[in-house]
């Protein structure tokens, strides 16, 4: 999500207008997982506010999470686009994400019921990666929550979970507002329909954005946000992203989305699509909902225990707390880990076996040849006990066993700006 996706939330994202274009490898290896998140036929796919802009810039559009989204631009390969974000800066359209405002005197308590995060202690204009949990402690969605004040929050959730999330919010808001918990004030939910959201990511992102604003971006450290004047536009800017690089996620009113995006994609910034975004996020060890997270997976299994507030692990009254505490106390039956894979890349669904016993112990959820590292990387779930760093396993890649080693994530050192 993001964002911070994470921030996790999430990250990672030139412009034909300015002479530099980029895309993904022509053969598009391994994109069944990205395409698999499409939730509608092409005739009913949604469009972000930048659809016409993408078409003018020679984007290859594909179904993703119910939207028509840019996979690549022009003729530049995925590796080149990926590398440009690592060395300079890329701009991603993430306007398919669901942006929401939650307001009310009891909103902090409501969101602490909906998630396991400690929001009471979160400073204003600070963000945190979090998770929405079902009654069993399974992850409905991962989300980035930004606290503006004690009674106002900005929340970003995944497009592919839009219907599930919005229905869940509606159900739980009705339950909350009808209970004694809302005696001092009800909670309201506003979806920012059709708002734009772009992610400017990479080591050159801060210098480029600074050239467009009088706001001192050095004061905006990782996980912080502010309303920033950008060439006459006053925009919500959060420092974070989905790439492991320094960067910003910028929320834009519908009428301003294309104009702001044009300001943000001059050289050295290049437009980047889903192809680069997926390889960047996997190098950064970040999850993709539907691949690496689902409703049968708890945050403990997913390696996201850190999103659970310290004081809430034992006493927090949040939805799904019993299932989460059981895994915290007894240990989870499986754990999300990273792998370095010999030979060919292991893709989503590849089965993992113990070595040399050949016991089936898990499954790969995401995998690519890493453009930055020059190695095949993957993440997946294995039985507890096989999750320790350096454990050797075998992965079935197209009916051939490939040696792999459990490796810590992220696969590359993050380059977040922490001041």
JOFENZI-V408613 format. One record per helix or strand of 3 or more residues. SS is the DSSP state (~ for helix, > for strand). FROM is the first residue (numbers start at 1). TO is the last residue. If there is no record, write none. Layout:
# JOFENZI-V408613
[[SS | FROM | TO] [SS | FROM | TO]]
This chain:
# JOFENZI-V408613
[[~ | 16 | 18] [~ | 32 | 35] [~ | 42 | 44] [~ | 51 | 56] [> | 59 | 64] [> | 67 | 73] [~ | 78 | 87] [> | 89 | 93] [> | 98 | 103] [~ | 107 | 114] [> | 126 | 133] [> | 138 | 149] [> | 152 | 157] [~ | 159 | 177] [~ | 180 | 182] [> | 188 | 191] [> | 196 | 201] [~ | 205 | 210] [~ | 217 | 219] [> | 224 | 230] [> | 233 | 239] [> | 247 | 252] [~ | 254 | 264] [> | 269 | 271] [~ | 274 | 283] [~ | 305 | 307] [~ | 312 | 315] [~ | 321 | 330] [> | 334 | 341] [> | 351 | 354] [> | 360 | 369] [> | 376 | 383] [> | 392 | 397] [> | 400 | 407]]
